[in-house]
Amino acid sequence: MGNISFENFSKPSFVLDFSLSIGLILLVTIFIALKIKRVWCSIMFIILDLLFITTFFLRGIGFDQLQYLPYVSLVFVAVGIVICLNINAGVLRKYFAQSLKSSSTSSKESKATKMDKETLIQNVCIAVKWLSENRVGALITFEKETPLDDFMRNGTTINCPFTPEIVETIFYEGTRLHDGAIIVRGDTIVAAAVYYTPSTKAILGKFGARHRAGLGISEQTDAVTIIVSEETGRIAITHGGMLDNIKTDEFEKFFRNSIA
């Protein structure tokens, strides 16, 4: 067994081999510990790592008789990796599939978002037109950047999709939720029978409690609120502390711009 020396540690080729090997082994071990989460796999690789590091160290301090032992231990590590990957193929397949789909998923999600928003706009137009023609009073608030959770607390949580039929049913006189406003988050009606603090701002023209409530929420948040008058069927939109009366044939364009 030759004399102990540290000459090998000063050789660039030895240092490079040692660094790359240890780095690769540790990366595989960390991946298995974090992603596969099987205790026996982690323990096995920790033991193999220690064996590999020890044999490399022995070679480095001059045990020339053990010069092939690091490569033998490396074979054991490689075999362990193959076995572990084979046993956990189902777990790993998920990560490879995610990486392959990431680019196509982002484009699909953006298209889906556009389709959902377009569907929402069309459903809003159908609902508002029916409410206006039948002179059913309504207050419909669309959440934007400012969360409306504090206002939802005084209403009733419902969490249902925004469809013309549901909106017409909620605001139909005689139902328990027809008073107050509904709050829409995304394409979901999250709450109904919500009450806002009315605005004290002077408004030109004849406007009732719904209009003042809609104006009030627009003064406190960046929400967009649609108001349908029960007496006249007129449509108005409040946003940024302003109230705009909208003609039926201009509603879609104005609403689309408001929630953009």
KELO-357817 format. One record per residue (C-alpha): residue number from 0; residue in one letter; x, y, z. Coordinates in Angstrom, 3 decimals. Example, Ala and Ser with C-alpha at 12.3 -4.5 7.8 and 13.67 -1.06 7.14 Angstrom:
<mardrens>
MARDREN_0_A_12.300_-4.500_7.800
MARDREN_1_S_13.670_-1.060_7.140
</mardrens>
This chain:
<mardrens>
MARDREN_0_M_0.000_0.000_0.000
MARDREN_1_G_2.033_3.045_-1.040
MARDREN_2_N_2.905_6.036_1.037
MARDREN_3_I_0.158_8.494_1.845
MARDREN_4_S_0.488_11.718_-0.103
MARDREN_5_F_-1.762_14.467_-1.349
MARDREN_6_E_-0.145_14.895_-4.741
MARDREN_7_N_-3.246_13.795_-6.645
MARDREN_8_F_-5.299_16.603_-5.106
MARDREN_9_S_-3.079_19.108_-6.913
MARDREN_10_K_-3.632_17.548_-10.348
MARDREN_11_P_-6.167_19.534_-12.422
MARDREN_12_S_-7.550_16.389_-14.105
MARDREN_13_F_-8.179_14.711_-10.750
MARDREN_14_V_-9.836_17.817_-9.296
MARDREN_15_L_-12.045_18.190_-12.385
MARDREN_16_D_-13.097_14.521_-12.361
MARDREN_17_F_-13.786_14.689_-8.645
MARDREN_18_S_-15.807_17.943_-8.857
MARDREN_19_L_-17.931_16.870_-11.824
MARDREN_20_S_-18.614_13.423_-10.387
MARDREN_21_I_-19.572_14.697_-6.944
MARDREN_22_G_-21.730_17.463_-8.456
MARDREN_23_L_-23.623_15.018_-10.664
MARDREN_24_I_-24.169_12.502_-7.874
MARDREN_25_L_-25.409_15.160_-5.460
MARDREN_26_L_-27.809_16.585_-8.060
MARDREN_27_V_-29.306_13.146_-8.670
MARDREN_28_T_-29.626_12.531_-4.923
MARDREN_29_I_-31.302_15.896_-4.300
MARDREN_30_F_-33.698_15.348_-7.212
MARDREN_31_I_-34.711_11.925_-5.889
MARDREN_32_A_-35.127_13.229_-2.338
MARDREN_33_L_-37.270_16.216_-3.390
MARDREN_34_K_-39.255_14.838_-6.326
MARDREN_35_I_-39.585_11.096_-5.869
MARDREN_36_K_-39.800_11.361_-2.074
MARDREN_37_R_-39.085_7.698_-1.371
MARDREN_38_V_-37.084_7.248_1.834
MARDREN_39_W_-35.369_4.042_0.762
MARDREN_40_C_-34.167_5.672_-2.484
MARDREN_41_S_-32.699_8.620_-0.604
MARDREN_42_I_-30.958_6.389_1.961
MARDREN_43_M_-29.526_4.154_-0.790
MARDREN_44_F_-28.119_7.124_-2.664
MARDREN_45_I_-26.652_8.700_0.461
MARDREN_46_I_-24.785_5.440_1.149
MARDREN_47_L_-23.589_5.227_-2.463
MARDREN_48_D_-22.530_8.883_-2.365
MARDREN_49_L_-20.472_8.282_0.769
MARDREN_50_L_-18.886_5.195_-0.781
MARDREN_51_F_-17.997_7.092_-3.937
MARDREN_52_I_-16.556_10.094_-2.087
MARDREN_53_T_-14.551_7.849_0.259
MARDREN_54_T_-12.993_5.835_-2.559
MARDREN_55_F_-12.162_8.985_-4.497
MARDREN_56_F_-10.558_10.455_-1.363
MARDREN_57_L_-8.495_7.294_-0.751
MARDREN_58_R_-7.235_7.461_-4.302
MARDREN_59_G_-6.415_11.119_-3.863
MARDREN_60_I_-4.187_10.560_-0.810
MARDREN_61_G_-2.094_7.942_-2.592
MARDREN_62_F_-3.726_4.535_-2.166
MARDREN_63_D_-2.743_3.504_-5.681
MARDREN_64_Q_-3.973_-0.045_-5.144
MARDREN_65_L_-7.489_1.413_-4.963
MARDREN_66_Q_-7.207_3.430_-8.170
MARDREN_67_Y_-10.074_1.499_-9.796
MARDREN_68_L_-12.350_1.515_-6.744
MARDREN_69_P_-13.890_4.947_-7.488
MARDREN_70_Y_-14.974_3.690_-10.886
MARDREN_71_V_-16.407_0.499_-9.367
MARDREN_72_S_-18.387_2.566_-6.873
MARDREN_73_L_-19.486_4.856_-9.715
MARDREN_74_V_-20.871_1.785_-11.511
MARDREN_75_F_-22.892_0.972_-8.392
MARDREN_76_V_-24.235_4.530_-8.340
MARDREN_77_A_-25.165_4.323_-12.051
MARDREN_78_V_-26.911_0.972_-11.530
MARDREN_79_G_-28.761_2.465_-8.556
MARDREN_80_I_-29.916_5.390_-10.710
MARDREN_81_V_-31.199_3.058_-13.425
MARDREN_82_I_-33.064_0.895_-10.899
MARDREN_83_C_-34.566_3.927_-9.169
MARDREN_84_L_-35.660_5.506_-12.467
MARDREN_85_N_-37.206_2.230_-13.618
MARDREN_86_I_-39.148_1.691_-10.391
MARDREN_87_N_-40.339_5.306_-10.287
MARDREN_88_A_-41.001_5.716_-14.014
MARDREN_89_G_-44.600_6.757_-13.363
MARDREN_90_V_-43.527_9.544_-11.013
MARDREN_91_L_-40.844_10.851_-13.358
MARDREN_92_R_-43.039_10.693_-16.460
MARDREN_93_K_-45.114_13.520_-15.015
MARDREN_94_Y_-42.129_15.898_-14.897
MARDREN_95_F_-40.968_15.086_-18.427
MARDREN_96_A_-44.511_15.535_-19.728
MARDREN_97_Q_-44.788_18.912_-18.005
MARDREN_98_S_-41.559_20.164_-19.595
MARDREN_99_L_-42.648_19.023_-23.054
MARDREN_100_K_-46.054_20.641_-22.707
MARDREN_101_S_-44.953_23.915_-21.097
MARDREN_102_S_-44.604_25.870_-24.342
MARDREN_103_S_-47.871_24.653_-25.852
MARDREN_104_T_-49.733_24.998_-22.529
MARDREN_105_S_-48.974_28.717_-22.199
MARDREN_106_S_-50.406_29.447_-25.656
MARDREN_107_K_-53.448_27.268_-24.971
MARDREN_108_E_-54.058_29.031_-21.647
MARDREN_109_S_-53.925_32.455_-23.293
MARDREN_110_K_-56.413_31.306_-25.939
MARDREN_111_A_-58.668_29.815_-23.269
MARDREN_112_T_-58.567_33.087_-21.311
MARDREN_113_K_-59.573_35.057_-24.391
MARDREN_114_M_-62.416_32.626_-25.115
MARDREN_115_D_-63.645_32.791_-21.502
MARDREN_116_K_-63.616_36.592_-21.563
MARDREN_117_E_-65.445_36.685_-24.885
MARDREN_118_T_-68.070_34.259_-23.573
MARDREN_119_L_-68.496_36.417_-20.467
MARDREN_120_I_-69.006_39.568_-22.556
MARDREN_121_Q_-71.637_37.883_-24.710
MARDREN_122_N_-73.451_36.522_-21.643
MARDREN_123_V_-73.399_39.962_-20.016
MARDREN_124_C_-74.853_41.562_-23.160
MARDREN_125_I_-77.672_38.988_-23.332
MARDREN_126_A_-78.487_39.385_-19.633
MARDREN_127_V_-78.409_43.206_-19.646
MARDREN_128_K_-80.559_43.379_-22.761
MARDREN_129_W_-83.208_41.138_-21.136
MARDREN_130_L_-83.104_43.121_-17.885
MARDREN_131_S_-83.458_46.391_-19.761
MARDREN_132_E_-86.319_45.230_-22.006
MARDREN_133_N_-88.239_43.811_-19.045
MARDREN_134_R_-87.391_46.727_-16.754
MARDREN_135_V_-85.875_44.520_-14.093
MARDREN_136_G_-83.642_46.561_-11.802
MARDREN_137_A_-80.086_45.235_-11.489
MARDREN_138_L_-76.671_46.125_-10.097
MARDREN_139_I_-73.785_44.048_-11.504
MARDREN_140_T_-70.250_44.751_-10.299
MARDREN_141_F_-67.128_43.362_-11.990
MARDREN_142_E_-64.044_43.091_-9.807
MARDREN_143_K_-60.786_44.290_-11.349
MARDREN_144_E_-57.506_44.878_-9.488
MARDREN_145_T_-59.014_45.969_-6.160
MARDREN_146_P_-60.328_42.958_-4.160
MARDREN_147_L_-63.978_43.282_-3.159
MARDREN_148_D_-63.894_40.726_-0.321
MARDREN_149_D_-64.774_43.340_2.322
MARDREN_150_F_-67.955_44.267_0.424
MARDREN_151_M_-68.894_40.609_-0.094
MARDREN_152_R_-69.154_40.032_3.656
MARDREN_153_N_-72.508_41.818_3.863
MARDREN_154_G_-73.951_39.750_1.013
MARDREN_155_T_-74.569_36.080_0.257
MARDREN_156_T_-71.786_33.925_-1.176
MARDREN_157_I_-73.014_31.862_-4.133
MARDREN_158_N_-70.021_31.069_-6.419
MARDREN_159_C_-71.827_30.144_-9.618
MARDREN_160_P_-70.968_30.743_-13.291
MARDREN_161_F_-72.167_33.945_-14.918
MARDREN_162_T_-74.985_32.992_-17.259
MARDREN_163_P_-77.922_35.119_-18.466
MARDREN_164_E_-80.413_32.685_-16.910
MARDREN_165_I_-78.850_32.903_-13.444
MARDREN_166_V_-78.601_36.701_-13.570
MARDREN_167_E_-82.230_36.999_-14.697
MARDREN_168_T_-83.327_34.684_-11.885
MARDREN_169_I_-81.356_36.529_-9.208
MARDREN_170_F_-82.759_39.964_-10.097
MARDREN_171_Y_-86.309_38.819_-10.823
MARDREN_172_E_-88.571_40.621_-8.362
MARDREN_173_G_-89.707_38.339_-5.590
MARDREN_174_T_-86.500_36.326_-5.237
MARDREN_175_R_-84.629_36.671_-1.960
MARDREN_176_L_-81.447_37.933_-3.633
MARDREN_177_H_-82.920_40.476_-6.045
MARDREN_178_D_-82.075_43.448_-3.826
MARDREN_179_G_-78.518_44.707_-3.782
MARDREN_180_A_-75.695_43.933_-6.194
MARDREN_181_I_-73.965_40.844_-7.491
MARDREN_182_I_-70.163_40.739_-7.601
MARDREN_183_V_-68.479_39.016_-10.526
MARDREN_184_R_-64.882_37.772_-10.261
MARDREN_185_G_-63.573_36.521_-13.582
MARDREN_186_D_-66.557_34.699_-15.063
MARDREN_187_T_-68.029_33.670_-11.685
MARDREN_188_I_-70.742_35.338_-9.626
MARDREN_189_V_-69.133_35.145_-6.194
MARDREN_190_A_-71.760_37.009_-4.159
MARDREN_191_A_-75.274_38.408_-4.371
MARDREN_192_A_-77.432_40.773_-2.310
MARDREN_193_V_-74.368_42.958_-1.636
MARDREN_194_Y_-74.950_46.494_-0.449
MARDREN_195_Y_-72.644_49.471_-1.066
MARDREN_196_T_-72.347_52.824_0.649
MARDREN_197_P_-74.211_55.286_-1.633
MARDREN_198_S_-72.322_58.163_-3.167
MARDREN_199_T_-73.046_61.652_-1.849
MARDREN_200_K_-71.828_63.196_-5.082
MARDREN_201_A_-74.206_65.541_-6.894
MARDREN_202_I_-75.596_63.861_-10.025
MARDREN_203_L_-77.396_65.649_-12.847
MARDREN_204_G_-80.707_63.988_-13.655
MARDREN_205_K_-83.063_61.660_-11.849
MARDREN_206_F_-81.218_58.680_-10.371
MARDREN_207_G_-82.266_56.270_-7.658
MARDREN_208_A_-80.566_54.269_-4.915
MARDREN_209_R_-79.044_51.738_-7.345
MARDREN_210_H_-77.217_54.452_-9.278
MARDREN_211_R_-75.873_56.067_-6.112
MARDREN_212_A_-74.734_52.649_-4.831
MARDREN_213_G_-73.017_51.898_-8.141
MARDREN_214_L_-71.331_55.276_-8.113
MARDREN_215_G_-70.299_54.730_-4.487
MARDREN_216_I_-68.406_51.490_-5.200
MARDREN_217_S_-66.704_53.108_-8.214
MARDREN_218_E_-65.405_55.897_-5.964
MARDREN_219_Q_-63.822_53.395_-3.548
MARDREN_220_T_-62.447_50.793_-5.990
MARDREN_221_D_-61.558_50.303_-9.646
MARDREN_222_A_-64.570_48.029_-10.157
MARDREN_223_V_-66.933_48.451_-13.107
MARDREN_224_T_-70.642_48.341_-12.288
MARDREN_225_I_-73.609_47.968_-14.629
MARDREN_226_I_-76.876_49.512_-13.478
MARDREN_227_V_-80.260_48.759_-15.020
MARDREN_228_S_-83.085_51.055_-13.960
MARDREN_229_E_-86.246_49.350_-12.721
MARDREN_230_E_-88.435_52.317_-13.712
MARDREN_231_T_-87.122_53.100_-17.180
MARDREN_232_G_-84.943_50.147_-18.181
MARDREN_233_R_-82.081_52.537_-18.908
MARDREN_234_I_-78.547_51.164_-18.729
MARDREN_235_A_-75.679_52.943_-16.996
MARDREN_236_I_-72.086_52.036_-16.171
MARDREN_237_T_-70.056_53.443_-13.285
MARDREN_238_H_-66.282_53.408_-13.217
MARDREN_239_G_-63.611_55.613_-11.664
MARDREN_240_G_-66.179_57.734_-9.840
MARDREN_241_M_-68.105_58.511_-13.053
MARDREN_242_L_-71.544_57.479_-14.275
MARDREN_243_D_-72.281_57.048_-17.982
MARDREN_244_N_-75.691_56.406_-19.499
MARDREN_245_I_-75.371_53.850_-22.299
MARDREN_246_K_-77.661_53.142_-25.238
MARDREN_247_T_-78.515_49.477_-25.747
MARDREN_248_D_-76.849_49.279_-29.158
MARDREN_249_E_-73.655_50.841_-27.755
MARDREN_250_F_-73.493_48.781_-24.599
MARDREN_251_E_-71.237_45.938_-25.805
MARDREN_252_K_-68.544_48.280_-27.127
MARDREN_253_F_-68.575_50.444_-24.000
MARDREN_254_F_-68.564_47.480_-21.620
MARDREN_255_R_-65.763_45.741_-23.533
MARDREN_256_N_-63.595_48.860_-23.225
MARDREN_257_S_-64.428_49.263_-19.544
MARDREN_258_I_-63.221_45.839_-18.443
MARDREN_259_A_-60.196_45.674_-20.771
</mardrens>
